């Protein structure tokens, strides 16, 4: 409906399994939607916030992500931030290398993670 009303691009909700982005794109293309589709990437900066957002929007948290979070000591904000940035970087690299036209990094008022992701992707020539 938004594309029919004039939207020139789509930004997806966040996800932690890139498969969902590629499947969504395939369904959109099959339905005749040809505008660029930007994947929404939300770096994990808070387990509580991640869980709440996932519950609110119906996003799944893969076992690989849960296992990685379980290895981080409770209260270790620096380790959590590093894990969140690295996970987002892995996602973004694959998405961009497989044809995503860009990425939308959700900051959730925590811009340092987003800035680190963009800096790294630029240094790798992906942005």
C-alpha positions as CSV (number, residue, x, y, z in Angstrom):
1,X,0.0,0.0,0.0
2,X,2.8,2.4,0.8
3,X,4.6,1.8,-2.5
4,X,1.3,2.3,-4.3
5,X,0.9,5.6,-2.4
6,X,4.4,6.7,-3.6
7,X,7.0,5.3,-1.3
8,X,10.3,5.1,-3.1
9,X,11.9,2.6,-0.8
10,X,11.2,0.2,2.1
11,X,13.0,-0.1,5.4
12,X,12.4,-3.5,7.1
13,X,11.9,-4.1,10.8
14,X,14.9,-5.4,12.6
15,X,15.9,-9.1,12.5
16,X,18.8,-11.2,13.7
17,X,18.5,-13.9,11.0
18,X,19.3,-12.6,7.5
19,X,17.2,-15.3,5.9
20,X,14.1,-13.4,6.9
21,X,15.3,-10.3,4.8
22,X,16.0,-12.4,1.7
23,X,12.7,-14.2,2.0
24,X,10.8,-10.9,2.4
25,X,12.6,-9.4,-0.6
26,X,11.6,-12.5,-2.7
27,X,8.0,-12.1,-1.7
28,X,8.0,-8.4,-2.5
29,X,9.6,-9.0,-5.9
30,X,7.1,-11.8,-6.6
31,X,4.3,-9.3,-5.8
32,X,5.7,-6.8,-8.2
33,X,7.3,-4.4,-5.7
34,X,10.5,-3.1,-7.3
35,X,11.6,-0.3,-5.0
36,X,14.8,-0.7,-3.0
37,X,14.4,-2.6,0.3
38,X,16.8,-1.6,3.1
39,X,17.3,-4.0,5.9
40,X,16.8,-2.6,9.4
41,X,19.7,-3.6,11.7
42,X,19.5,-3.0,15.4
43,X,22.7,-3.6,17.3
44,X,22.1,-5.2,20.7
45,X,23.0,-2.8,23.5
46,X,20.6,-4.1,26.1
47,X,19.3,-7.6,26.5
48,X,16.1,-6.2,28.1
49,X,15.5,-3.8,25.3
50,X,16.2,-6.5,22.6
51,X,13.8,-8.9,24.3
52,X,11.1,-6.2,24.6
53,X,11.4,-5.1,21.0
54,X,11.4,-8.6,19.7
55,X,8.2,-9.4,21.7
56,X,6.6,-6.2,20.6
57,X,7.2,-6.7,16.9
58,X,7.3,-10.5,16.7
59,X,11.0,-10.8,15.8
60,X,12.8,-14.0,16.7
61,X,16.0,-14.3,18.5
62,X,18.1,-17.1,17.0
63,X,19.8,-19.7,19.3
64,X,23.2,-18.5,18.1
65,X,22.4,-15.0,19.4
66,X,21.1,-16.3,22.7
67,X,24.2,-18.5,23.2
68,X,26.5,-15.6,22.5
69,X,24.6,-13.4,25.0
70,X,24.8,-16.2,27.6
71,X,28.6,-16.2,27.4
72,X,28.7,-12.5,28.5
73,X,29.0,-11.9,32.2
74,X,25.9,-10.1,33.7
75,X,26.5,-6.4,33.9
76,X,29.5,-6.4,31.4
77,X,28.2,-3.5,29.3
78,X,31.4,-3.3,27.3
79,X,31.3,-7.0,26.3
80,X,27.6,-6.7,25.4
81,X,28.2,-3.6,23.3
82,X,31.1,-5.4,21.5
83,X,29.0,-8.5,20.9
84,X,26.1,-6.3,19.5
85,X,28.4,-4.4,17.1
86,X,30.1,-7.6,15.9
87,X,26.7,-9.3,15.3
88,X,25.4,-6.3,13.4
89,X,28.6,-6.1,11.4
90,X,28.3,-9.8,10.4
91,X,24.7,-9.3,9.4
92,X,25.4,-6.1,7.4
93,X,28.4,-7.6,5.6
94,X,26.3,-10.5,4.3
95,X,23.3,-8.4,3.4
96,X,25.4,-5.9,1.5
97,X,27.5,-8.6,-0.2
98,X,24.4,-10.4,-1.3
99,X,22.8,-7.3,-2.8
100,X,21.0,-5.2,-0.2
101,X,21.0,-1.6,-1.5
102,X,22.2,-0.3,1.9
103,X,21.3,-0.7,5.5
104,X,19.3,1.2,8.1
105,X,21.0,1.1,11.5
106,X,18.5,1.7,14.3
107,X,20.3,3.6,17.1
108,X,17.6,3.4,19.8
109,X,19.3,6.5,21.3
110,X,22.6,4.7,21.5
111,X,24.5,6.1,18.6
112,X,28.0,4.9,19.5
113,X,27.2,1.3,18.3
114,X,25.7,2.6,15.0
115,X,28.7,4.9,14.4
116,X,31.1,2.0,15.0
117,X,29.2,-0.2,12.5
118,X,29.2,2.5,9.8
119,X,32.9,3.3,10.3
120,X,33.9,-0.3,10.0
121,X,31.7,-1.0,7.0
122,X,33.1,2.2,5.3
123,X,36.7,1.0,6.1
124,X,35.9,-2.3,4.4
125,X,34.5,-0.5,1.3
126,X,31.0,-1.8,1.8
127,X,29.4,1.6,2.3
